[in-house]
Amino acid sequence: MPVIKHKGKMFKVNAEGYSVNFNFSTGELETFADYVAEKAGIEELNDIHWAVIDELRLYYAKNGVAPMMRILIKRLNDNGMDMTIRKLCIAFHDPIIVPCKMAGLPNSIGWA
């Protein structure tokens, strides 16, 4: 199993680069998300990124699968965000794989 090292922390990932450990501490999640962001060419994580990451983690913890994109966008908008697929694409450079990896999900199955 591949291991990545970032800012002094080590993380096990699968062959596709998804974390094999969903149960991060807060500091570990921030470091792992920062690593994924760097690899995706995202300079700095902002409130939009963290709102998406948090919502993905909440949904995954409850359902065991990533939400479909339309469900994620609806949930974000229900929480006061003004999110669209376009804004998601701009923020993450990839609306599916990058946010799921940043959130520490083991895969992006469920997205459509």
VEXDREN-2710 file (C-alpha; in Angstrom, 1 decimal):
% VEXDREN-2710
k/r/px/py/pz
1/MET/0.0/0.0/0.0
2/PRO/1.5/3.4/-1.0
3/VAL/2.4/5.9/1.7
4/ILE/2.7/9.6/1.2
5/LYS/4.5/12.0/3.4
6/HIS/3.5/15.6/3.8
7/LYS/4.5/18.2/6.3
8/GLY/6.0/15.5/8.6
9/LYS/2.9/13.3/8.6
10/MET/2.5/10.0/6.8
11/PHE/-0.7/8.7/5.2
12/LYS/-1.6/5.4/3.6
13/VAL/-3.4/5.7/0.3
14/ASN/-4.7/3.2/-2.2
15/ALA/-3.4/2.9/-5.8
16/GLU/-5.7/5.8/-6.9
17/GLY/-4.4/8.1/-4.1
18/TYR/-7.5/7.9/-1.9
19/SER/-6.9/7.7/1.8
20/VAL/-7.4/4.3/3.4
21/ASN/-8.2/5.9/6.8
22/PHE/-11.4/7.9/7.0
23/ASN/-10.9/8.6/10.7
24/PHE/-8.4/11.5/10.6
25/SER/-7.8/13.9/13.5
26/THR/-8.5/17.5/12.6
27/GLY/-4.8/18.3/12.0
28/GLU/-4.3/15.2/9.9
29/LEU/-7.3/16.0/7.7
30/GLU/-5.9/19.5/7.2
31/THR/-2.5/18.2/6.2
32/PHE/-3.9/15.5/3.9
33/ALA/-6.3/18.0/2.2
34/ASP/-3.4/20.4/1.8
35/TYR/-1.4/17.6/0.1
36/VAL/-4.2/16.8/-2.3
37/ALA/-4.7/20.5/-3.0
38/GLU/-1.0/20.9/-3.9
39/LYS/-1.1/18.0/-6.2
40/ALA/-4.3/19.4/-7.9
41/GLY/-2.7/22.8/-8.3
42/ILE/-4.9/24.5/-5.7
43/GLU/-2.8/27.2/-4.0
44/GLU/-4.8/27.6/-0.8
45/LEU/-7.8/26.0/0.8
46/ASN/-10.6/28.5/1.6
47/ASP/-14.0/28.4/3.2
48/ILE/-15.6/27.0/0.1
49/HIS/-13.2/24.0/0.1
50/TRP/-13.8/23.3/3.8
51/ALA/-17.6/23.6/3.5
52/VAL/-17.5/21.0/0.7
53/ILE/-15.0/18.8/2.6
54/ASP/-17.1/18.9/5.8
55/GLU/-20.3/18.1/3.9
56/LEU/-18.7/15.2/2.1
57/ARG/-17.4/13.8/5.4
58/LEU/-20.8/14.2/7.1
59/TYR/-22.6/12.5/4.3
60/TYR/-20.1/9.7/4.0
61/ALA/-20.1/9.0/7.7
62/LYS/-23.9/8.6/7.7
63/ASN/-24.3/6.8/4.4
64/GLY/-21.0/5.0/3.6
65/VAL/-20.9/6.5/0.2
66/ALA/-20.1/9.9/-1.4
67/PRO/-23.2/11.9/-2.3
68/MET/-24.2/12.4/-5.9
69/MET/-23.1/15.8/-7.0
70/ARG/-26.6/17.2/-7.2
71/ILE/-27.3/16.1/-3.6
72/LEU/-24.0/17.7/-2.4
73/ILE/-24.9/21.0/-4.1
74/LYS/-28.4/20.9/-2.7
75/ARG/-27.1/20.3/0.8
76/LEU/-24.5/23.1/0.5
77/ASN/-27.2/25.5/-0.7
78/ASP/-29.6/24.4/2.0
79/ASN/-26.8/25.4/4.4
80/GLY/-26.6/28.9/3.0
81/MET/-24.0/28.6/0.3
82/ASP/-24.6/29.7/-3.3
83/MET/-23.0/26.6/-4.9
84/THR/-23.3/25.4/-8.5
85/ILE/-21.5/22.7/-10.5
86/ARG/-19.5/25.5/-12.2
87/LYS/-18.3/26.9/-8.9
88/LEU/-17.4/23.5/-7.6
89/CYS/-15.3/22.9/-10.8
90/ILE/-13.6/26.2/-10.4
91/ALA/-12.8/25.7/-6.7
92/PHE/-11.5/22.1/-7.0
93/HIS/-10.3/21.9/-10.7
94/ASP/-12.2/18.6/-10.8
95/PRO/-15.7/18.4/-9.3
96/ILE/-15.5/14.7/-8.2
97/ILE/-12.1/13.1/-7.5
98/VAL/-10.3/16.0/-5.9
99/PRO/-13.0/16.9/-3.3
100/CYS/-13.5/13.3/-2.3
101/LYS/-9.7/12.8/-1.9
102/MET/-9.4/16.0/0.1
103/ALA/-12.2/14.8/2.4
104/GLY/-10.4/11.6/3.1
105/LEU/-13.0/9.4/1.5
106/PRO/-11.8/6.0/0.3
107/ASN/-13.3/6.6/-3.1
108/SER/-15.7/8.7/-5.1
109/ILE/-18.3/6.0/-5.7
110/GLY/-21.7/7.5/-5.6
111/TRP/-20.9/10.6/-7.6
112/ALA/-22.7/11.0/-10.9
END
